[in-house]
Amino acid sequence: MAREQDLNIDRLHLTDMEIHICGSQQCGRSHSYGPAVRDYFLIHYIHRGKGIFKVDNSKFELNRGQGFVIWPHLISYYQADQDNPWQYSWIGFTGLKAEDYLKEAGISRENPYFRAQNPEKISNIFSEMNQTGNLKKSKEIKLLGLLYFFFAEIIEANKQKLNRDENLKEEYLKKAVNYIDRNYSRPDLKIADIASYLNLNRSYLWQLFDELLDLSPQQYLIEFRMEKAALLLENYNLKVKSAALSVGYEDPFSFSKIFKKVMGKSPSLYKNGQI
């Protein structure tokens, strides 16, 4: 049997953020809601148990410490698990800043769920929201303050996650560049080899290079090889064929074409110091 608490909210008619509804519920087995449409943003936070959330032809399996956000004017459906039905709290809101705060928290229509970094703290915030029903004069103002407090926690956690993600990207890039430095002389070196070495998807590797260096991995490898070849031609007086082999090109003609494109002159002219 589902047990529900739904607060009676008086609208404050604010512009930045405006509370519409707030409540909590211990759902029964397989208890569901929808398909339905809301005209405001609606956050559900899961205190315990698990269930599913469906929106935009996507299905999300969620549990304790996670939450989902229903976007205005989108058809959504959610259902408690049969064996471990969820208990959740919710708060609905609109406002000029509503979508901005959600975006800063890493929540979007395409990514409509979140995980609390500190589940107990978020649970306490929602518990306080539900306790505002006992207040006579300041319920709506306190609810609004607690909603801002919730966003502060989720936004801060998202910023820390983004920083960790950035550090991880830079670490992957560093390892990829080191791998190229050690293997650029191999004629059979492929971008797929670098991705495999890092245990990354090839498309994600391309995304990393594009985002951090504004180059594709292939272009970086080519330019790296040409710069190495230029040093060999300039400092070791190697023949063009030998320089090509040293940087992974078995065909001197192909090497010369690429070298001229990258360095602005042919290998022979570069070797002789001619413009």
C-alpha positions as a printed Julia matrix, in Angstrom:
275×3 Matrix{Float64}:
  0.0    0.0     0.0
  1.5    3.35   -1.05
  1.8    5.96    1.72
  1.91   9.55    0.47
  2.52  12.98    2.01
  1.76  15.96   -0.24
  2.23  19.52    1.06
 -0.25  22.28    0.34
  1.8   25.04   -1.33
  0.86  28.71   -1.59
  2.55  30.24   -4.61
  4.89  33.21   -3.92
  4.78  34.39   -7.58
  8.55  34.79   -7.83
 10.39  34.87  -11.16
 13.76  33.16  -10.57
 12.35  30.07   -8.82
  8.8   29.21   -7.84
  7.73  26.09   -5.88
  4.67  24.22   -7.19
  4.47  20.99   -5.22
  6.43  19.06   -2.62
  5.9   15.68   -0.99
  7.11  12.16   -0.31
  5.87   8.62   -0.74
  6.68   5.06    0.22
  5.48   3.26   -2.87
  3.85  -0.15   -2.91
  5.06  -3.01   -5.1
  5.1   -1.99   -8.78
  3.32   1.29   -7.97
  3.46   3.49  -11.08
  2.59   6.94  -12.32
  1.91   7.92  -15.92
  2.36   8.17  -18.77
  1.67  11.79  -17.89
  2.79  15.35  -18.62
  3.71  18.11  -16.15
  3.9   21.85  -16.76
  6.81  22.36  -14.34
 10.13  20.71  -13.5
  9.71  17.85  -11.04
 12.62  16.34   -9.09
 12.25  12.92   -7.45
 14.94  11.82   -5.0
 15.13   8.14   -3.99
 15.74   7.54   -0.27
 15.64   3.74   -0.54
 14.51   0.98   -2.85
 14.58   1.08   -6.64
 12.47   1.49   -9.77
 12.45   2.61  -13.38
 11.96   5.98  -15.08
 10.97   6.25  -18.75
 11.09   9.4   -20.89
 11.91  10.25  -24.53
 12.12   6.54  -25.48
 14.81   6.02  -22.82
 14.6    3.83  -19.72
 16.63   4.44  -16.55
 16.96   1.95  -13.7
 17.52   3.97  -10.52
 18.02   3.26   -6.83
 18.95   4.78   -3.46
 20.95   7.99   -3.66
 19.84   8.75   -7.21
 17.15  11.01   -8.53
 15.39  11.9   -11.75
 13.97  15.12  -13.17
 10.82  15.33  -15.26
 10.96  18.14  -17.82
  7.88  20.28  -18.47
  5.62  19.13  -21.32
  7.36  15.75  -21.74
  5.53  12.45  -21.4
  7.08  10.39  -18.62
  6.4    7.2   -16.7
  7.91   5.77  -13.55
  7.34   2.58  -11.59
  8.52   1.12   -8.3
 10.3   -2.22   -8.26
  8.21  -5.3    -7.53
 10.53  -6.68   -4.83
 12.16  -3.52   -3.47
  9.8   -0.59   -4.15
 11.29   2.84   -3.74
 10.6    5.55   -1.24
 11.11   8.99   -2.74
 10.52  12.67   -2.16
  9.67  15.2    -4.83
  9.63  18.92   -5.42
  8.19  20.71   -8.44
  9.23  24.17   -9.55
  9.45  26.65  -12.41
 11.32  29.91  -12.94
 13.69  31.8   -15.17
 16.7   30.22  -13.43
 15.31  26.68  -13.13
 16.87  25.19  -16.24
 20.15  27.06  -15.66
 20.56  25.49  -12.21
 19.75  22.04  -13.57
 22.31  22.5   -16.32
 24.98  23.53  -13.8
 24.17  20.37  -11.88
 24.82  18.28  -15.0
 21.13  17.49  -15.46
 19.48  17.92  -18.85
 16.62  16.59  -20.93
 19.09  14.11  -22.48
 20.6   13.26  -19.08
 17.63  13.57  -16.7
 19.04  11.83  -13.65
 21.72  12.4   -11.02
 23.56  10.6    -8.22
 24.09  12.29   -4.87
 27.7   12.48   -3.72
 26.41  12.55   -0.13
 23.09  10.65   -0.11
 22.44  11.18    3.58
 22.82  14.96    3.23
 20.43  15.11    0.26
 17.93  12.87    2.1
 18.05  15.26    5.04
 17.34  18.23    2.77
 14.22  16.53    1.4
 13.18  15.45    4.91
 13.37  19.1     5.99
 11.28  20.05    2.98
  8.54  17.65    4.06
  8.69  18.94    7.63
  7.88  22.49    6.47
  4.24  21.43    6.41
  4.21  22.19   10.15
  5.14  25.84    9.59
  2.41  28.48    9.59
  4.01  31.55    8.01
  7.31  30.63    6.38
  6.71  27.28    4.67
  7.13  28.48    1.07
 10.18  30.62    1.86
 11.91  27.76    3.69
 11.07  25.35    0.88
 12.65  27.72   -1.61
 15.76  28.04    0.54
 16.05  24.25    0.83
 15.68  23.9    -2.94
 18.59  26.33   -3.39
 20.53  24.33   -0.8
 19.82  21.14   -2.78
 21.08  22.76   -5.98
 24.2   24.03   -4.21
 25.06  20.46   -3.14
 24.4   18.88   -6.54
 26.14  21.66   -8.5
 29.24  21.48   -6.29
 29.37  17.68   -6.69
 29.04  18.07  -10.45
 31.88  20.6   -10.59
 34.14  18.2    -8.67
 33.17  15.4   -11.07
 33.96  17.62  -14.05
 37.37  18.4   -12.55
 38.03  14.68  -12.06
 36.92  14.01  -15.63
 39.22  16.74  -16.94
 42.16  15.31  -15.0
 41.39  11.87  -16.38
 41.22  13.21  -19.93
 44.59  14.89  -19.53
 46.05  11.66  -18.14
 44.74   9.69  -21.12
 46.17  12.27  -23.5
 49.56  12.17  -21.78
 49.67   8.37  -22.08
 48.61   8.52  -25.74
 51.36  11.04  -26.56
 53.95   8.93  -24.72
 52.83   5.86  -26.66
 53.25   7.73  -29.93
 56.69   8.93  -28.84
 57.76   5.34  -28.22
 56.2    3.82  -31.34
 56.11   6.47  -34.09
 58.86   4.67  -36.05
 56.65   1.6   -36.53
 55.24   1.57  -40.1
 52.26  -0.46  -38.89
 51.3    1.92  -36.08
 47.57   2.67  -36.2
 45.3    4.87  -34.13
 43.42   1.73  -33.14
 46.65   0.49  -31.48
 46.77   3.61  -29.29
 43.1    3.24  -28.34
 43.64  -0.43  -27.52
 46.69   0.37  -25.37
 44.63   2.88  -23.35
 41.59   0.56  -23.31
 39.5    3.35  -24.85
 36.93   3.45  -27.59
 38.53   4.79  -30.79
 35.89   7.51  -31.19
 36.47   8.67  -27.6
 40.22   8.91  -28.3
 39.47  11.14  -31.3
 37.2   13.23  -29.08
 39.99  13.68  -26.5
 42.54  14.87  -29.06
 40.03  17.17  -30.72
 38.95  18.69  -27.4
 42.4   19.13  -25.83
 44.69  19.66  -28.85
 42.29  20.71  -31.6
 43.8   17.91  -33.69
 42.74  14.4   -34.57
 45.02  11.58  -33.33
 45.96  10.86  -36.94
 46.94  14.45  -37.59
 48.94  14.58  -34.37
 50.82  11.4   -35.36
 51.58  12.81  -38.81
 52.85  16.12  -37.47
 54.87  14.36  -34.76
 56.56  12.17  -37.37
 57.3   15.09  -39.67
 58.87  17.11  -36.85
 61.06  14.12  -35.95
 62.01  13.69  -39.6
 62.93  17.39  -39.85
 65.31  17.01  -36.89
 66.92  13.98  -38.51
 67.38  15.75  -41.85
 68.75  18.86  -40.2
 71.03  17.34  -37.56
 72.06  13.93  -38.86
 72.39  14.57  -42.59
 70.27  11.5   -43.37
 69.09  10.72  -46.85
 65.38  11.29  -47.43
 64.73   7.54  -47.69
 66.48   6.88  -44.37
 64.62   9.71  -42.64
 61.33   8.33  -43.96
 62.09   4.83  -42.63
 63.14   6.27  -39.28
 59.72   7.83  -38.72
 57.61   4.93  -40.0
 57.29   5.55  -43.75
 58.38   2.76  -46.08
 57.52   4.75  -49.21
 59.81   7.82  -49.63
 57.46   9.35  -52.2
 54.47   9.31  -49.82
 56.69  10.63  -47.05
 57.93  13.51  -49.22
 54.39  14.57  -50.14
 53.28  14.61  -46.51
 56.48  16.3   -45.33
 56.03  19.15  -47.83
 52.39  19.58  -46.83
 53.23  19.79  -43.12
 56.6   21.56  -43.18
 56.06  23.8   -46.19
 58.99  22.51  -48.26
 60.27  19.22  -49.61
 62.6   17.05  -47.48
 65.49  17.72  -49.87
 65.12  21.47  -49.68
 64.68  21.31  -45.93
 67.84  19.22  -45.6
 69.81  21.71  -47.65
 68.41  24.66  -45.74
 66.71  26.13  -48.81
 63.43  28.03  -48.83
